[in-house]
């Protein structure tokens, strides 16, 4: 899925989606959940800490 | 006329950006207006002629102060204590002192006399006491409000 398509599906601008991916913007839980819903992933899978 | 809430066309990041821009814009207007009032007053504009600008400044100040207190908010930089209020009260007092000194001795070219200096110092002291008393009243209201707001949060947790 492209960044543009994901942004459109979630209902945010591509600039916002890019800022989230780059770590420049911390989304609210509400937006995180919307992204998870679109991608079919859990919050932990998408935003959880990575195992070192 | 329909009382329909208009849809927000911005997403949350854009909304935050716009809020920051609006916040900066508000403070820019506030301080430029404040400087304009001081400058005009120094140049001899009467209080009556400055009534509009002063009313706008007062309206903004009262709104910010009361909305902050209602939401249990103080400043970002300092905690509300007796010491910080004592220090903060010196600001307006100092501004008034400098304003009066410049107006009396530089613009009106009055001779620097003991009586005039004491008069300015007394005015500064009066403003200091007034500001300090007002800030202390605000601190009391803030503490009460903070306690009430935090109590509600605790009840929700149980």
N, CA and C atoms of all chains as a GROMACS GRO file, in nm:
protein
  630
    1UNK      N    1   0.085  -0.121   0.000
    1UNK     CA    2   0.000   0.000   0.000
    1UNK      C    3   0.088   0.126   0.000
    2UNK      N    4   0.057   0.218  -0.087
    2UNK     CA    5   0.140   0.340  -0.094
    2UNK      C    6   0.104   0.434   0.022
    3UNK      N    7   0.195   0.525   0.047
    3UNK     CA    8   0.173   0.622   0.155
    3UNK      C    9   0.051   0.709   0.123
    4UNK      N   10   0.035   0.742  -0.006
    4UNK     CA   11  -0.076   0.826  -0.050
    4UNK      C   12  -0.209   0.753  -0.026
    5UNK      N   13  -0.212   0.626  -0.063
    5UNK     CA   14  -0.336   0.546  -0.047
    5UNK      C   15  -0.369   0.530   0.101
    6UNK      N   16  -0.266   0.505   0.182
    6UNK     CA   17  -0.289   0.490   0.327
    6UNK      C   18  -0.342   0.620   0.386
    7UNK      N   19  -0.281   0.732   0.345
    7UNK     CA   20  -0.325   0.863   0.395
    7UNK      C   21  -0.472   0.889   0.360
    8UNK      N   22  -0.505   0.856   0.235
    8UNK     CA   23  -0.644   0.876   0.191
    8UNK      C   24  -0.741   0.787   0.267
    9UNK      N   25  -0.701   0.660   0.288
    9UNK     CA   26  -0.789   0.566   0.359
    9UNK      C   27  -0.810   0.607   0.504
   10UNK      N   28  -0.707   0.662   0.565
   10UNK     CA   29  -0.716   0.703   0.706
   10UNK      C   30  -0.787   0.839   0.719
   11UNK      N   31  -0.773   0.921   0.614
   11UNK     CA   32  -0.837   1.053   0.617
   11UNK      C   33  -0.746   1.163   0.668
   12UNK      N   34  -0.615   1.147   0.639
   12UNK     CA   35  -0.521   1.254   0.673
   12UNK      C   36  -0.443   1.291   0.547
   13UNK      N   37  -0.365   1.399   0.555
   13UNK     CA   38  -0.287   1.441   0.439
   13UNK      C   39  -0.164   1.350   0.426
   14UNK      N   40  -0.106   1.350   0.308
   14UNK     CA   41   0.015   1.270   0.288
   14UNK      C   42   0.131   1.327   0.371
   15UNK      N   43   0.130   1.458   0.387
   15UNK     CA   44   0.232   1.526   0.469
   15UNK      C   45   0.229   1.472   0.612
   16UNK      N   46   0.106   1.456   0.666
   16UNK     CA   47   0.091   1.405   0.803
   16UNK      C   48   0.138   1.260   0.813
   17UNK      N   49   0.097   1.178   0.714
   17UNK     CA   50   0.137   1.037   0.716
   17UNK      C   51   0.288   1.025   0.708
   18UNK      N   52   0.351   1.108   0.624
   18UNK     CA   53   0.496   1.106   0.610
   18UNK      C   54   0.564   1.148   0.741
   19UNK      N   55   0.507   1.251   0.807
   19UNK     CA   56   0.564   1.298   0.934
   19UNK      C   57   0.557   1.189   1.041
   20UNK      N   58   0.448   1.111   1.040
   20UNK     CA   59   0.434   1.001   1.137
   20UNK      C   60   0.541   0.895   1.109
   21UNK      N   61   0.556   0.860   0.980
   21UNK     CA   62   0.655   0.758   0.943
   21UNK      C   63   0.798   0.801   0.976
   22UNK      N   64   0.823   0.930   0.958
   22UNK     CA   65   0.959   0.983   0.984
   22UNK      C   66   0.983   1.004   1.134
   23UNK      N   67   0.878   0.996   1.214
   23UNK     CA   68   0.891   1.019   1.358
   23UNK      C   69   0.890   1.166   1.394
   24UNK      N   70   0.846   1.250   1.300
   24UNK     CA   71   0.842   1.395   1.326
   24UNK      C   72   0.711   1.437   1.393
   25UNK      N   73   0.611   1.351   1.391
   25UNK     CA   74   0.484   1.385   1.453
   25UNK      C   75   0.430   1.265   1.531
   26UNK      N   76   0.392   1.290   1.655
   26UNK     CA   77   0.334   1.183   1.737
   26UNK      C   78   0.183   1.187   1.725
   27UNK      N   79   0.125   1.087   1.656
   27UNK     CA   80  -0.021   1.090   1.639
   27UNK      C   81  -0.095   1.057   1.768
   28UNK      N   82  -0.221   1.097   1.775
   28UNK     CA   83  -0.303   1.061   1.890
   28UNK      C   84  -0.338   0.913   1.879
   29UNK      N   85  -0.383   0.857   1.990
   29UNK     CA   86  -0.423   0.715   1.992
   29UNK      C   87  -0.535   0.692   1.888
   30UNK      N   88  -0.624   0.792   1.877
   30UNK     CA   89  -0.736   0.781   1.783
   30UNK      C   90  -0.685   0.761   1.640
   31UNK      N   91  -0.583   0.840   1.601
   31UNK     CA   92  -0.528   0.829   1.466
   31UNK      C   93  -0.449   0.698   1.451
   32UNK      N   94  -0.376   0.660   1.556
   32UNK     CA   95  -0.301   0.533   1.554
   32UNK      C   96  -0.397   0.418   1.527
   33UNK      N   97  -0.511   0.420   1.596
   33UNK     CA   98  -0.609   0.312   1.581
   33UNK      C   99  -0.668   0.311   1.440
   34UNK      N  100  -0.688   0.431   1.383
   34UNK     CA  101  -0.741   0.440   1.246
   34UNK      C  102  -0.642   0.379   1.147
   35UNK      N  103  -0.513   0.405   1.167
   35UNK     CA  104  -0.410   0.348   1.078
   35UNK      C  105  -0.407   0.196   1.093
   36UNK      N  106  -0.415   0.150   1.219
   36UNK     CA  107  -0.416   0.005   1.246
   36UNK      C  108  -0.534  -0.063   1.177
   37UNK      N  109  -0.651   0.002   1.186
   37UNK     CA  110  -0.772  -0.055   1.125
   37UNK      C  111  -0.754  -0.073   0.974
   38UNK      N  112  -0.700   0.031   0.911
   38UNK     CA  113  -0.681   0.027   0.765
   38UNK      C  114  -0.580  -0.080   0.726
   39UNK      N  115  -0.473  -0.094   0.803
   39UNK     CA  116  -0.366  -0.190   0.770
   39UNK      C  117  -0.394  -0.331   0.824
   40UNK      N  118  -0.498  -0.343   0.908
   40UNK     CA  119  -0.531  -0.473   0.967
   40UNK      C  120  -0.425  -0.522   1.064
   41UNK      N  121  -0.363  -0.430   1.135
   41UNK     CA  122  -0.258  -0.466   1.231
   41UNK      C  123  -0.299  -0.417   1.370
   42UNK      N  124  -0.232  -0.471   1.472
   42UNK     CA  125  -0.261  -0.426   1.609
   42UNK      C  126  -0.173  -0.304   1.640
   43UNK      N  127  -0.213  -0.234   1.747
   43UNK     CA  128  -0.134  -0.116   1.790
   43UNK      C  129   0.009  -0.158   1.823
   44UNK      N  130   0.021  -0.273   1.889
   44UNK     CA  131   0.153  -0.321   1.929
   44UNK      C  132   0.240  -0.353   1.807
   45UNK      N  133   0.178  -0.413   1.707
   45UNK     CA  134   0.253  -0.449   1.586
   45UNK      C  135   0.305  -0.324   1.514
   46UNK      N  136   0.221  -0.222   1.509
   46UNK     CA  137   0.261  -0.101   1.434
   46UNK      C  138   0.340   0.000   1.516
   47UNK      N  139   0.299   0.018   1.640
   47UNK     CA  140   0.362   0.126   1.719
   47UNK      C  141   0.438   0.076   1.843
   48UNK      N  142   0.438  -0.056   1.863
   48UNK     CA  143   0.506  -0.110   1.983
   48UNK      C  144   0.657  -0.102   1.970
   49UNK      N  145   0.722  -0.120   2.085
   49UNK     CA  146   0.869  -0.118   2.087
   49UNK      C  147   0.922  -0.240   2.013
   50UNK      N  148   1.026  -0.220   1.934
   50UNK     CA  149   1.087  -0.334   1.865
   50UNK      C  150   1.176  -0.411   1.961
   51UNK      N  151   1.176  -0.548   1.949
   51UNK     CA  152   1.265  -0.630   2.034
   51UNK      C  153   1.410  -0.609   1.990
   52UNK      N  154   1.497  -0.590   2.089
   52UNK     CA  155   1.638  -0.570   2.052
   52UNK      C  156   1.714  -0.702   2.060
   53UNK      N  157  -3.216   2.950   1.036
   53UNK     CA  158  -3.072   2.922   1.017
   53UNK      C  159  -3.033   2.796   1.094
   54UNK      N  160  -2.970   2.704   1.021
   54UNK     CA  161  -2.932   2.578   1.085
   54UNK      C  162  -2.808   2.598   1.173
   55UNK      N  163  -2.815   2.539   1.292
   55UNK     CA  164  -2.700   2.548   1.382
   55UNK      C  165  -2.612   2.424   1.362
   56UNK      N  166  -2.556   2.415   1.242
   56UNK     CA  167  -2.477   2.298   1.206
   56UNK      C  168  -2.329   2.327   1.229
   57UNK      N  169  -2.263   2.236   1.303
   57UNK     CA  170  -2.121   2.255   1.329
   57UNK      C  171  -2.043   2.227   1.201
   58UNK      N  172  -1.963   2.327   1.157
   58UNK     CA  173  -1.891   2.307   1.031
   58UNK      C  174  -1.783   2.202   1.046
   59UNK      N  175  -1.763   2.126   0.939
   59UNK     CA  176  -1.667   2.016   0.941
   59UNK      C  177  -1.525   2.070   0.936
   60UNK      N  178  -1.437   2.010   1.016
   60UNK     CA  179  -1.297   2.051   1.015
   60UNK      C  180  -1.230   1.987   0.893
   61UNK      N  181  -1.177   2.070   0.805
   61UNK     CA  182  -1.115   2.019   0.684
   61UNK      C  183  -0.969   1.976   0.706
   62UNK      N  184  -0.917   2.002   0.827
   62UNK     CA  185  -0.777   1.970   0.854
   62UNK      C  186  -0.764   1.840   0.931
   63UNK      N  187  -0.653   1.768   0.911
   63UNK     CA  188  -0.629   1.651   0.996
   63UNK      C  189  -0.562   1.699   1.125
   64UNK      N  190  -0.535   1.606   1.217
   64UNK     CA  191  -0.491   1.650   1.351
   64UNK      C  192  -0.356   1.721   1.351
   65UNK      N  193  -0.262   1.680   1.264
   65UNK     CA  194  -0.132   1.748   1.262
   65UNK      C  195  -0.148   1.889   1.205
   66UNK      N  196  -0.225   1.900   1.097
   66UNK     CA  197  -0.249   2.033   1.038
   66UNK      C  198  -0.323   2.123   1.137
   67UNK      N  199  -0.416   2.063   1.212
   67UNK     CA  200  -0.491   2.138   1.313
   67UNK      C  201  -0.396   2.192   1.421
   68UNK      N  202  -0.302   2.105   1.464
   68UNK     CA  203  -0.203   2.148   1.563
   68UNK      C  204  -0.114   2.260   1.509
   69UNK      N  205  -0.075   2.245   1.380
   69UNK     CA  206   0.009   2.348   1.319
   69UNK      C  207  -0.065   2.481   1.314
   70UNK      N  208  -0.195   2.474   1.275
   70UNK     CA  209  -0.274   2.598   1.265
   70UNK      C  210  -0.292   2.661   1.404
   71UNK      N  211  -0.311   2.576   1.505
   71UNK     CA  212  -0.326   2.628   1.643
   71UNK      C  213  -0.199   2.702   1.687
   72UNK      N  214  -0.082   2.644   1.650
   72UNK     CA  215   0.046   2.709   1.685
   72UNK      C  216   0.060   2.843   1.612
   73UNK      N  217   0.020   2.844   1.485
   73UNK     CA  218   0.027   2.968   1.406
   73UNK      C  219  -0.066   3.074   1.468
   74UNK      N  220  -0.188   3.030   1.502
   74UNK     CA  221  -0.285   3.123   1.562
   74UNK      C  222  -0.236   3.173   1.698
   75UNK      N  223  -0.172   3.084   1.774
   75UNK     CA  224  -0.119   3.123   1.906
   75UNK      C  225  -0.010   3.230   1.890
   76UNK      N  226   0.081   3.204   1.793
   76UNK     CA  227   0.187   3.300   1.768
   76UNK      C  228   0.129   3.434   1.722
   77UNK      N  229   0.029   3.424   1.634
   77UNK     CA  230  -0.037   3.545   1.583
   77UNK      C  231  -0.102   3.625   1.694
   78UNK      N  232  -0.166   3.554   1.787
   78UNK     CA  233  -0.232   3.622   1.899
   78UNK      C  234  -0.130   3.699   1.982
   79UNK      N  235  -0.018   3.632   2.018
   79UNK     CA  236   0.081   3.698   2.103
   79UNK      C  237   0.154   3.811   2.030
   80UNK      N  238   0.170   3.793   1.898
   80UNK     CA  239   0.231   3.900   1.817
   80UNK      C  240   0.144   4.025   1.823
   81UNK      N  241   0.013   4.007   1.800
   81UNK     CA  242  -0.080   4.121   1.804
   81UNK      C  243  -0.082   4.181   1.944
   82UNK      N  244  -0.084   4.094   2.046
   82UNK     CA  245  -0.091   4.141   2.185
   82UNK      C  246   0.027   4.232   2.219
   83UNK      N  247   0.149   4.183   2.191
   83UNK     CA  248   0.268   4.260   2.231
   83UNK      C  249   0.292   4.383   2.143
   84UNK      N  250   0.256   4.371   2.014
   84UNK     CA  251   0.270   4.489   1.926
   84UNK      C  252   0.172   4.597   1.972
   85UNK      N  253   0.049   4.555   2.006
   85UNK     CA  254  -0.052   4.649   2.055
   85UNK      C  255  -0.008   4.712   2.188
   86UNK      N  256   0.051   4.628   2.274
   86UNK     CA  257   0.101   4.676   2.403
   86UNK      C  258   0.210   4.782   2.382
   87UNK      N  259   0.303   4.750   2.291
   87UNK     CA  260   0.413   4.845   2.261
   87UNK      C  261   0.357   4.974   2.201
   88UNK      N  262   0.255   4.959   2.115
   88UNK     CA  263   0.194   5.077   2.051
   88UNK      C  264   0.127   5.166   2.155
   89UNK      N  265   0.060   5.105   2.252
   89UNK     CA  266  -0.006   5.182   2.359
   89UNK      C  267   0.099   5.259   2.440
   90UNK      N  268   0.206   5.190   2.479
   90UNK     CA  269   0.312   5.254   2.557
   90UNK      C  270   0.374   5.371   2.480
   91UNK      N  271   0.405   5.344   2.353
   91UNK     CA  272   0.469   5.446   2.269
   91UNK      C  273   0.379   5.568   2.251
   92UNK      N  274   0.250   5.541   2.222
   92UNK     CA  275   0.156   5.652   2.202
   92UNK      C  276   0.138   5.732   2.332
   93UNK      N  277   0.131   5.660   2.444
   93UNK     CA  278   0.115   5.728   2.574
   93UNK      C  279   0.237   5.816   2.603
   94UNK      N  280   0.355   5.764   2.564
   94UNK     CA  281   0.479   5.843   2.584
   94UNK      C  282   0.477   5.970   2.498
   95UNK      N  283   0.417   5.958   2.380
   95UNK     CA  284   0.415   6.072   2.289
   95UNK      C  285   0.301   6.171   2.318
   96UNK      N  286   0.227   6.141   2.425
   96UNK     CA  287   0.127   6.238   2.470
   96UNK      C  288  -0.016   6.208   2.434
   97UNK      N  289  -0.042   6.089   2.377
   97UNK     CA  290  -0.181   6.054   2.345
   97UNK      C  291  -0.258   6.034   2.476
   98UNK      N  292  -0.379   6.087   2.480
   98UNK     CA  293  -0.455   6.077   2.606
   98UNK      C  294  -0.513   5.938   2.625
   99UNK      N  295  -0.549   5.911   2.750
   99UNK     CA  296  -0.608   5.781   2.787
   99UNK      C  297  -0.738   5.757   2.711
  100UNK      N  298  -0.814   5.866   2.691
  100UNK     CA  299  -0.942   5.857   2.621
  100UNK      C  300  -0.920   5.813   2.476
  101UNK      N  301  -0.814   5.868   2.415
  101UNK     CA  302  -0.784   5.833   2.275
  101UNK      C  303  -0.732   5.689   2.263
  102UNK      N  304  -0.675   5.640   2.374
  102UNK     CA  305  -0.620   5.504   2.371
  102UNK      C  306  -0.719   5.400   2.424
  103UNK      N  307  -0.841   5.444   2.454
  103UNK     CA  308  -0.939   5.355   2.518
  103UNK      C  309  -0.965   5.227   2.438
  104UNK      N  310  -0.973   5.238   2.307
  104UNK     CA  311  -1.000   5.121   2.222
  104UNK      C  312  -0.891   5.016   2.234
  105UNK      N  313  -0.764   5.060   2.222
  105UNK     CA  314  -0.650   4.969   2.230
  105UNK      C  315  -0.642   4.905   2.369
  106UNK      N  316  -0.664   4.988   2.472
  106UNK     CA  317  -0.657   4.937   2.609
  106UNK      C  318  -0.770   4.837   2.635
  107UNK      N  319  -0.888   4.865   2.582
  107UNK     CA  320  -1.001   4.772   2.599
  107UNK      C  321  -0.971   4.638   2.532
  108UNK      N  322  -0.909   4.643   2.413
  108UNK     CA  323  -0.873   4.518   2.342
  108UNK      C  324  -0.771   4.439   2.422
  109UNK      N  325  -0.670   4.508   2.476
  109UNK     CA  326  -0.568   4.441   2.557
  109UNK      C  327  -0.629   4.380   2.683
  110UNK      N  328  -0.718   4.456   2.748
  110UNK     CA  329  -0.782   4.407   2.870
  110UNK      C  330  -0.870   4.286   2.842
  111UNK      N  331  -0.946   4.293   2.731
  111UNK     CA  332  -1.035   4.182   2.695
  111UNK      C  333  -0.953   4.055   2.674
  112UNK      N  334  -0.842   4.066   2.600
  112UNK     CA  335  -0.757   3.950   2.575
  112UNK      C  336  -0.697   3.898   2.705
  113UNK      N  337  -0.650   3.989   2.792
  113UNK     CA  338  -0.588   3.949   2.918
  113UNK      C  339  -0.688   3.878   3.009
  114UNK      N  340  -0.807   3.937   3.020
  114UNK     CA  341  -0.910   3.878   3.107
  114UNK      C  342  -0.950   3.740   3.054
  115UNK      N  343  -0.965   3.729   2.922
  115UNK     CA  344  -1.003   3.600   2.864
  115UNK      C  345  -0.896   3.493   2.893
  116UNK      N  346  -0.770   3.526   2.867
  116UNK     CA  347  -0.661   3.429   2.888
  116UNK      C  348  -0.653   3.390   3.036
  117UNK      N  349  -0.661   3.490   3.125
  117UNK     CA  350  -0.648   3.462   3.269
  117UNK      C  351  -0.763   3.374   3.318
  118UNK      N  352  -0.886   3.411   3.286
  118UNK     CA  353  -0.999   3.336   3.339
  118UNK      C  354  -1.015   3.198   3.274
  119UNK      N  355  -0.985   3.188   3.145
  119UNK     CA  356  -0.993   3.056   3.080
  119UNK      C  357  -0.887   2.963   3.136
  120UNK      N  358  -0.768   3.015   3.161
  120UNK     CA  359  -0.661   2.933   3.218
  120UNK      C  360  -0.700   2.886   3.357
  121UNK      N  361  -0.751   2.977   3.438
  121UNK     CA  362  -0.789   2.940   3.576
  121UNK      C  363  -0.902   2.836   3.574
  122UNK      N  364  -0.998   2.856   3.486
  122UNK     CA  365  -1.111   2.764   3.476
  122UNK      C  366  -1.064   2.622   3.442
  123UNK      N  367  -0.960   2.614   3.359
  123UNK     CA  368  -0.908   2.483   3.320
  123UNK      C  369  -0.792   2.436   3.408
  124UNK      N  370  -0.770   2.508   3.518
  124UNK     CA  371  -0.664   2.469   3.612
  124UNK      C  372  -0.525   2.478   3.553
  125UNK      N  373  -0.503   2.581   3.472
  125UNK     CA  374  -0.372   2.596   3.408
  125UNK      C  375  -0.301   2.720   3.458
  126UNK      N  376  -0.171   2.709   3.478
  126UNK     CA  377  -0.086   2.824   3.511
  126UNK      C  378   0.003   2.844   3.391
  127UNK      N  379   0.126   2.888   3.404
  127UNK     CA  380   0.210   2.906   3.286
  127UNK      C  381   0.288   2.778   3.256
  128UNK      N  382   0.351   2.775   3.140
  128UNK     CA  383   0.434   2.658   3.104
  128UNK      C  384   0.566   2.660   3.181
  129UNK      N  385   0.615   2.780   3.208
  129UNK     CA  386   0.753   2.793   3.256
  129UNK      C  387   0.769   2.791   3.408
  130UNK      N  388   0.667   2.834   3.483
  130UNK     CA  389   0.686   2.847   3.628
  130UNK      C  390   0.567   2.791   3.706
  131UNK      N  391   0.597   2.734   3.822
  131UNK     CA  392   0.492   2.683   3.909
  131UNK      C  393   0.436   2.800   3.991
  132UNK      N  394   0.308   2.796   4.027
  132UNK     CA  395   0.253   2.908   4.106
  132UNK      C  396   0.297   2.902   4.252
  133UNK      N  397   0.393   2.981   4.286
  133UNK     CA  398   0.441   2.989   4.425
  133UNK      C  399   0.449   3.136   4.466
  134UNK      N  400   0.463   3.154   4.598
  134UNK     CA  401   0.476   3.291   4.651
  134UNK      C  402   0.599   3.360   4.588
  135UNK      N  403   0.706   3.282   4.576
  135UNK     CA  404   0.832   3.337   4.524
  135UNK      C  405   0.817   3.380   4.376
  136UNK      N  406   0.757   3.292   4.292
  136UNK     CA  407   0.744   3.327   4.150
  136UNK      C  408   0.649   3.447   4.132
  137UNK      N  409   0.545   3.453   4.216
  137UNK     CA  410   0.453   3.568   4.209
  137UNK      C  411   0.523   3.697   4.250
  138UNK      N  412   0.609   3.686   4.351
  138UNK     CA  413   0.684   3.803   4.397
  138UNK      C  414   0.777   3.853   4.286
  139UNK      N  415   0.840   3.758   4.215
  139UNK     CA  416   0.932   3.796   4.106
  139UNK      C  417   0.853   3.852   3.987
  140UNK      N  418   0.742   3.783   3.950
  140UNK     CA  419   0.662   3.825   3.834
  140UNK      C  420   0.601   3.964   3.853
  141UNK      N  421   0.566   3.998   3.975
  141UNK     CA  422   0.504   4.128   4.003
  141UNK      C  423   0.601   4.244   3.977
  142UNK      N  424   0.730   4.214   3.980
  142UNK     CA  425   0.830   4.319   3.957
  142UNK      C  426   0.826   4.369   3.812
  143UNK      N  427   0.783   4.282   3.718
  143UNK     CA  428   0.779   4.317   3.575
  143UNK      C  429   0.693   4.440   3.547
  144UNK      N  430   0.561   4.432   3.575
  144UNK     CA  431   0.475   4.548   3.548
  144UNK      C  432   0.518   4.673   3.625
  145UNK      N  433   0.565   4.652   3.748
  145UNK     CA  434   0.611   4.763   3.831
  145UNK      C  435   0.730   4.834   3.766
  146UNK      N  436   0.821   4.754   3.714
  146UNK     CA  437   0.941   4.807   3.648
  146UNK      C  438   0.904   4.881   3.520
  147UNK      N  439   0.812   4.820   3.441
  147UNK     CA  440   0.768   4.883   3.315
  147UNK      C  441   0.706   5.020   3.344
  148UNK      N  442   0.619   5.023   3.447
  148UNK     CA  443   0.554   5.149   3.483
  148UNK      C  444   0.656   5.253   3.530
  149UNK      N  445   0.753   5.207   3.608
  149UNK     CA  446   0.858   5.296   3.658
  149UNK      C  447   0.937   5.358   3.546
  150UNK      N  448   0.981   5.273   3.451
  150UNK     CA  449   1.059   5.322   3.336
  150UNK      C  450   0.973   5.417   3.253
  151UNK      N  451   0.846   5.376   3.229
  151UNK     CA  452   0.754   5.459   3.150
  151UNK      C  453   0.740   5.598   3.211
  152UNK      N  454   0.714   5.603   3.342
  152UNK     CA  455   0.694   5.732   3.410
  152UNK      C  456   0.822   5.816   3.413
  153UNK      N  457   0.934   5.746   3.435
  153UNK     CA  458   1.062   5.818   3.439
  153UNK      C  459   1.094   5.880   3.303
  154UNK      N  460   1.076   5.800   3.195
  154UNK     CA  461   1.104   5.849   3.060
  154UNK      C  462   1.009   5.965   3.026
  155UNK      N  463   0.880   5.947   3.062
  155UNK     CA  464   0.782   6.052   3.030
  155UNK      C  465   0.812   6.183   3.105
  156UNK      N  466   0.845   6.169   3.233
  156UNK     CA  467   0.868   6.288   3.315
  156UNK      C  468   1.001   6.357   3.284
  157UNK      N  469   1.109   6.278   3.283
  157UNK     CA  470   1.241   6.339   3.274
  157UNK      C  471   1.295   6.355   3.132
  158UNK      N  472   1.250   6.271   3.037
  158UNK     CA  473   1.302   6.280   2.900
  158UNK      C  474   1.205   6.357   2.810
  159UNK      N  475   1.078   6.316   2.811
  159UNK     CA  476   0.983   6.380   2.718
  159UNK      C  477   0.934   6.515   2.770
  160UNK      N  478   0.888   6.520   2.894
  160UNK     CA  479   0.838   6.647   2.949
  160UNK      C  480   0.950   6.736   3.004
  161UNK      N  481   1.072   6.678   3.006
  161UNK     CA  482   1.194   6.748   3.051
  161UNK      C  483   1.179   6.814   3.188
  162UNK      N  484   1.113   6.742   3.280
  162UNK     CA  485   1.100   6.793   3.418
  162UNK      C  486   1.234   6.776   3.488
  163UNK      N  487   1.269   6.865   3.580
  163UNK     CA  488   1.395   6.848   3.653
  163UNK      C  489   1.388   6.725   3.745
  164UNK      N  490   1.502   6.654   3.753
  164UNK     CA  491   1.505   6.533   3.837
  164UNK      C  492   1.511   6.577   3.983
  165UNK      N  493   1.394   6.576   4.046
  165UNK     CA  494   1.384   6.619   4.186
  165UNK      C  495   1.347   6.502   4.274
  166UNK      N  496   1.374   6.522   4.404
  166UNK     CA  497   1.344   6.417   4.501
  166UNK      C  498   1.195   6.384   4.503
  167UNK      N  499   1.110   6.488   4.502
  167UNK     CA  500   0.965   6.469   4.508
  167UNK      C  501   0.911   6.387   4.393
  168UNK      N  502   0.956   6.421   4.271
  168UNK     CA  503   0.909   6.350   4.151
  168UNK      C  504   0.956   6.206   4.152
  169UNK      N  505   1.082   6.186   4.196
  169UNK     CA  506   1.138   6.050   4.201
  169UNK      C  507   1.061   5.965   4.303
  170UNK      N  508   1.031   6.025   4.418
  170UNK     CA  509   0.956   5.952   4.521
  170UNK      C  510   0.816   5.917   4.470
  171UNK      N  511   0.757   6.010   4.396
  171UNK     CA  512   0.622   5.988   4.341
  171UNK      C  513   0.623   5.867   4.246
  172UNK      N  514   0.725   5.861   4.161
  172UNK     CA  515   0.736   5.747   4.067
  172UNK      C  516   0.760   5.618   4.144
  173UNK      N  517   0.848   5.624   4.242
  173UNK     CA  518   0.879   5.505   4.323
  173UNK      C  519   0.754   5.456   4.396
  174UNK      N  520   0.675   5.549   4.447
  174UNK     CA  521   0.552   5.513   4.519
  174UNK      C  522   0.452   5.447   4.425
  175UNK      N  523   0.445   5.500   4.302
  175UNK     CA  524   0.355   5.442   4.202
  175UNK      C  525   0.398   5.298   4.169
  176UNK      N  526   0.529   5.280   4.155
  176UNK     CA  527   0.584   5.147   4.126
  176UNK      C  528   0.550   5.050   4.239
  177UNK      N  529   0.568   5.097   4.361
  177UNK     CA  530   0.539   5.012   4.478
  177UNK      C  531   0.391   4.974   4.481
  178UNK      N  532   0.306   5.072   4.450
  178UNK     CA  533   0.162   5.047   4.448
  178UNK      C  534   0.124   4.942   4.345
  179UNK      N  535   0.183   4.955   4.224
  179UNK     CA  536   0.155   4.858   4.118
  179UNK      C  537   0.209   4.721   4.157
  180UNK      N  538   0.326   4.720   4.220
  180UNK     CA  539   0.385   4.592   4.264
  180UNK      C  540   0.291   4.522   4.362
  181UNK      N  541   0.242   4.595   4.459
  181UNK     CA  542   0.152   4.537   4.560
  181UNK      C  543   0.022   4.488   4.496
  182UNK      N  544  -0.031   4.570   4.406
  182UNK     CA  545  -0.154   4.534   4.336
  182UNK      C  546  -0.137   4.406   4.252
  183UNK      N  547  -0.029   4.400   4.176
  183UNK     CA  548  -0.001   4.281   4.093
  183UNK      C  549   0.020   4.157   4.179
  184UNK      N  550   0.097   4.176   4.286
  184UNK     CA  551   0.126   4.063   4.375
  184UNK      C  552  -0.003   4.011   4.439
  185UNK      N  553  -0.088   4.103   4.485
  185UNK     CA  554  -0.215   4.063   4.546
  185UNK      C  555  -0.304   3.990   4.445
  186UNK      N  556  -0.308   4.042   4.323
  186UNK     CA  557  -0.390   3.980   4.218
  186UNK      C  558  -0.338   3.840   4.185
  187UNK      N  559  -0.206   3.827   4.172
  187UNK     CA  560  -0.146   3.697   4.142
  187UNK      C  561  -0.170   3.597   4.255
  188UNK      N  562  -0.167   3.647   4.378
  188UNK     CA  563  -0.192   3.558   4.494
  188UNK      C  564  -0.337   3.511   4.496
  189UNK      N  565  -0.430   3.601   4.460
  189UNK     CA  566  -0.572   3.562   4.449
  189UNK      C  567  -0.587   3.456   4.339
  190UNK      N  568  -0.521   3.480   4.227
  190UNK     CA  569  -0.524   3.383   4.115
  190UNK      C  570  -0.465   3.249   4.160
  191UNK      N  571  -0.359   3.255   4.240
  191UNK     CA  572  -0.295   3.131   4.286
  191UNK      C  573  -0.391   3.051   4.374
  192UNK      N  574  -0.463   3.123   4.461
  192UNK     CA  575  -0.561   3.056   4.548
  192UNK      C  576  -0.671   2.989   4.465
  193UNK      N  577  -0.723   3.065   4.366
  193UNK     CA  578  -0.827   3.010   4.278
  193UNK      C  579  -0.772   2.890   4.200
  194UNK      N  580  -0.648   2.904   4.151
  194UNK     CA  581  -0.585   2.797   4.074
  194UNK      C  582  -0.574   2.670   4.158
  195UNK      N  583  -0.525   2.686   4.281
  195UNK     CA  584  -0.508   2.569   4.369
  195UNK      C  585  -0.641   2.498   4.395
  196UNK      N  586  -0.746   2.577   4.421
  196UNK     CA  587  -0.879   2.520   4.444
  196UNK      C  588  -0.928   2.446   4.320
  197UNK      N  589  -0.912   2.512   4.205
  197UNK     CA  590  -0.959   2.455   4.079
  197UNK      C  591  -0.882   2.327   4.045
  198UNK      N  592  -0.750   2.332   4.066
  198UNK     CA  593  -0.664   2.217   4.038
  198UNK      C  594  -0.708   2.096   4.121
  199UNK      N  595  -0.736   2.125   4.250
  199UNK     CA  596  -0.778   2.019   4.342
  199UNK      C  597  -0.910   1.957   4.294
  200UNK      N  598  -1.003   2.042   4.253
  200UNK     CA  599  -1.133   1.995   4.208
  200UNK      C  600  -1.119   1.911   4.080
  201UNK      N  601  -1.041   1.960   3.986
  201UNK     CA  602  -1.023   1.887   3.859
  201UNK      C  603  -0.953   1.753   3.880
  202UNK      N  604  -0.855   1.750   3.970
  202UNK     CA  605  -0.783   1.626   3.997
  202UNK      C  606  -0.869   1.526   4.074
  203UNK      N  607  -0.959   1.575   4.157
  203UNK     CA  608  -1.052   1.488   4.231
  203UNK      C  609  -1.141   1.411   4.135
  204UNK      N  610  -1.189   1.480   4.031
  204UNK     CA  611  -1.277   1.416   3.933
  204UNK      C  612  -1.201   1.305   3.860
  205UNK      N  613  -1.076   1.332   3.827
  205UNK     CA  614  -0.995   1.231   3.759
  205UNK      C  615  -0.979   1.107   3.846
  206UNK      N  616  -0.956   1.126   3.979
  206UNK     CA  617  -0.938   1.013   4.072
  206UNK      C  618  -1.065   0.930   4.081
  207UNK      N  619  -1.180   0.996   4.086
  207UNK     CA  620  -1.308   0.924   4.094
  207UNK      C  621  -1.329   0.835   3.973
  208UNK      N  622  -1.285   0.886   3.855
  208UNK     CA  623  -1.302   0.809   3.731
  208UNK      C  624  -1.217   0.683   3.733
  209UNK      N  625  -1.103   0.690   3.798
  209UNK     CA  626  -1.009   0.577   3.799
  209UNK      C  627  -1.062   0.459   3.879
  210UNK      N  628  -1.140   0.485   3.985
  210UNK     CA  629  -1.185   0.378   4.075
  210UNK      C  630  -1.276   0.274   4.011
   0.00000   0.00000   0.00000
